[in-house]
Amino acid sequence: MINDSSDNCTNVDDLVKHYYLPPLYGAIFIVGVVGNITALLVYVVKLRPWKSSTIIMVNLIITDFLFMIPLPFLTYYYSLNDSWTLGVIMCRFTRFIFHFNLYGSILFLTCLAIFRYVAVVHPMHGRILKQKRWGALACFLCWTVAVAEVSPIFNLIQMEDRDNKTYCLDLASNQPEILWPYSWVLTVLGYLVPLIVVCVCYWRIMKVLKKGPHKESSNRVRARRLIMLVLTCFIVCFFPFHVLRALRIYTRLTPETNCMLDRWVHAAYIISRPIAAVNIIFNLPLYSLAGDCFKQAFVEMFKCDRLMPKTKAILKVAVISKSAANITQDQSS
């Protein structure tokens, strides 16, 4: 049990859940739905033929789409001050999808780093990896590993009846004795190992990009931006979540933990959960930076190339008309 001796033990974690989670999850849902539908339409309608990297990107979009399913339910749940009314199966499903999106995204980003490493550092082998069957095989392995990593969550997530309400507990709020070793398995295999692989791959790629006479070419600049975007996503989105989840479970395992410390650790862990989900928004510019002529296909699909000349023509006519009007006014005066 947590030490409740402190009279100043406020429910800061409950306040964070009620006022912070609903607007954040709602915003992620809106941006995620619009952005991922747009990206998927561009890939399906305009980009042909697909390469292995295209298949990886489409599977990343599908993974993000799956997370969109429970977000409205989580938003509604936290806006009602933790009152779950959808049953235990839906409760477990929402927690499962959150972690599946998290570790699925990590795996697909790692897979993309490996493919780009081979293409840049070992271009002869990279030509082979561009074949669609290698992208399909890589995505199948990513889906399989992600499901294997997070499938125990279905048995670990519990519901709790307290204060005339039914709580759908998040992963770190369940049985700490079981979660402590499992959370470390997820952290090491699901985050740290992919992070090391991504860092090594992009470090080697950066070494190659610094060589040669065309260091500032558009392709190399775009490649460096992609590397910075992915590494930022790994550090900003995923790192705080894994650290604070471990702290949350540890404080629940330690009976002598001060009540206020436990509340603040829980509040920080709550704040880290939407930040981890923001990887969905980080993925959106990734599609343009990853190549496959995505930006050009986007412009063609939404007729931006036709709208721009028309817009310029309208502005030109407006400027000429205004100038002519001013000349006429000056002459009349």
N, C-alpha and C positions, 0 to 999 in steps of 0.2 A: 504493500500500500504506500501511496505517496504521503509524505509528511504534511499534514494540514494544520500544523500549529500556528502558522503565520496568519495574523488577522488581516493582513494586506493582500491576501491571495485573491486577486480579481480574476474574473473570467475573460481575460484578454483574448484567449484563443477562440472563445465563442463569438466575441465581437468581430474578430477577423473573419471567421467563417461566414458570418451573416452579412457583413458590409463589404467584404473584399472579394470573396469567391464568386457570388452571382454576377456582378458586372464584368469581372475578368473572363469568366467562362462564357458569358453572353457575347462579349466582344470577339473572343477567339472563335466562337461558333460562326458569327456573321462573316468575319474575314476569311475563315477557313473554308466555308461553303462556297462563297463567291470566287475566291482565288483558286481553289482546287477544281471547281467545275470548269472555270476558264482554262486552266492548264490542261485538264483532261480533254476538253474539246479540241484544243490546239493539237495535242498529240494524236488523237484519234482521227480528226478530220483532215489536218493539213500536213502532218509530218509522215512522209512515206519515202522509201521503205524504212522500217524500224531497224535499229542496230541494237546490240546488246545493252549499251548505255541507255537507250530509249526505253527498253523493257524494264530496266532497274528504276528509272524515273516514274514510269506508269505505276509500278508496284508500290513505290513510295507514296504516290498520290492516293492509291487505294487504301493503304494503311492509314493515312491521314483522314480519309473519308470515313473509315470505320469509327474513328474517335469522335466524329461529328454526331454519331447516333446517340450516345448517352449524355452529351453535353447539355441539351435542354432539360433532361431529367435531373442532372446534378444542379443546374442553375435553380430549378424550381425547388429542389430539396433544401438547398442552403438558404434560399430566400424565405423558407418556412421555418427557419431555426431548427434544422435537423429533424424533420418529421418525414419519415419514409413511408410511403403508402403503396408501393408497387411490388412488394413481395421479395422473398429472399433470392429467387433466381435472377430477377432484374438487378438486385443489389450486387450480387456477385458478378453479373455480366458487366455492369458499369465499371467496377474496379478492375476487372480482368482487361477490358478494352483499353483503359487508361495505360496500364503497364504494357499491354501488347503494342500499343502505338509507340510508347517510349522506347522499348527495346527493339521493336521492329524497325523504327526509324534509325536507331543506332546501327543496326546490322546493315541496312540498305546504304547508309552513308559510308560505312566501312567498306562495303562491297564496291561502291563507286570509287573510293580511294584506291582500292587494289587494282581495279580495271584501268584507272587513269595512270597509276604507277607503271603498269605493264606497257601501256600505250606510249608513254613518254620515255621511260628508261630503257625498255626493251621493245622497240617499235616492230621488230620482226615478229615477235610473239603477239604484239598488240593487234596486228592484222587478223590473226586467228581469233582473238577474243572478241572482235567486232561481230562475229557471226552470231545470229540470234539464239542458237541453241545454247551457247555459253551464258548468255544473259538469262535465259529461261531456267537453266540449271542453277545458277547462282541465286535467283529469286526463290526457287523452290527450297533451296537449303536455308535461306534466310527465314522464310515462313516456318519451316519445320523447327529450326532452332528457337525462334521467338516463341512459338507455341509451347515447346518443351520447357523453356525457361519460366514462363508465367502460368502454366497450367495448374500448378499447386495452389494458386490463388483461389480457385473455385472451392477448395476445401478449407482454406484458411479464413476466408471472409465470413464474418458472423454478423447477425443483427442483434440488437440489444434493446430491451424494453425498460425505459427509465423515465421518471417524471411525466408519466402519461403520454410518452412519445416513443416511437420506434426509430432507433438509430441504425443507419447503414454505415457500419464502421469502415474507415479506410484501412489499408493494409497494416500500417504501423500501429494502429490502435487495437489490434487483435492480440492473440496470445503471445506475449513477448518471448517466452522461453522457446517457442518454436520459430518465431520470426527472426530471432537474432542470428542463428546460423544461415537461415534461408536468405535473409537480406544481404549477407556477405557473399553468398554464392551469386546472387543477382548483381551485386556491385562489382565483383571481380570478373565474372564471366560475361556479364551483360554490358558493363561499362568500361572497366579499366583495361581489359585485354583489347577490345575494339579501339579505345583511345590510343594505346601504344601502337597498334597497327596503323591507325590513321596518321599519327605523328611521324612514324618512320616512313610511310609511303610519301607523304607530302614533303618531308625533309629531303628525300631523294629527288623528288620532282623539282623542288626549288633549286637544288644544286644544278640540275640539268638546265633549268630555265635561265640561270645566270650566265651560262656559256653561250658562245656564238655571237654573231654580229647584230642580231635582231632582238636585243633584250627588251626593247620597248614596243614590240609589235603588238597589235590589238589582241591576238590570240594569247600571247604570253601575259599581257596585262589582265585579260579576263581569267586566265588560269590562276594567277596570283590572288585575284579577288575571290575566286571560288574557294581557294585554300583558306583564306582568312575567314570567309563566311562559315565554312564547316567547322573550323577550329573554334571560332567564337560560339557557335551553337553548342559544341561539346563542353566548353568551359562555362558559359553563361547559363545555359539552360539545364544541362545534365549534372554538372558538378555540385551545385548547392543542394539539389534535391537528394542526391545520394548521401552527402555528408549529414544533412539535417534529418533524413530518415533514420540513419544509424543513431544519431543523438536522441531522437524521439524514442526509439526502442530501448536504448540504454537507460534513459531516465526512468522508464517504466519498469525496468529490471532491477533498479536500485531503490530499495525501500526508504533509505535515508535522504533521498532527493528532496530538496526544499520545494514546497508547493509552488511558489512563485517562479522558481527556475523551471519547473516542469511545465507550467503554463506558457512561459515565454519560448521555451524550446518547441512546444507544440505549435504556438503561433507562427514561429519562424518556419517550421515544417509545412504548415498550411500555406504560407506565402510562397514557398518554393514549388508547390504543385502546379499552379498555373504557369509559373515561369518555365517549368519543364515542358508544359504543353505548348508554350510559345514556339517550340521547334517547328510546329506546323506553319507558322508565319515565316520563320527563317527559311523554310524549304521553298517558298514561292520565288524569291529571286534566284534560287539555285537552278531552277529550270532554264532560265535565260543564260546563266553563266556556264552551265554544263555543256553548251554547244548544241548540236543537232539542229542548228538553224532555227531555234525556238523563237527568238525575237523576230526574225523575218516572217516566220509563219504566223505569229501573233498579229503583226502589222497587216499582213495580207488578209487574214481571216476577218478582222474587224474593220477592214477598209480604211485603216488609218492613212495609207498612202494616197488614197483618193480624197480623203477629207482635208488633208493638209493643203494641197494646191487650191482647193475650193475656198478654204478659210483665208489663205493668203490673197486670193483674187478679190474676195469680199472686202478684206481690209484695205487692199489697194484702191478699190473703187471708192470706199468710204473716205480715204485720205484725199484722193483726187477731187471728190465732190466737195469736201470741206475746204480744200485749197481754192477751188473755183469760186465757191460762195464767198470766201474772204476777199478774193480779188474783185469780184463784182461789187461787194460792199464798199471796198476802198475807192473804186472808181466812182461810184454814186455819191460818195461823200466828198 
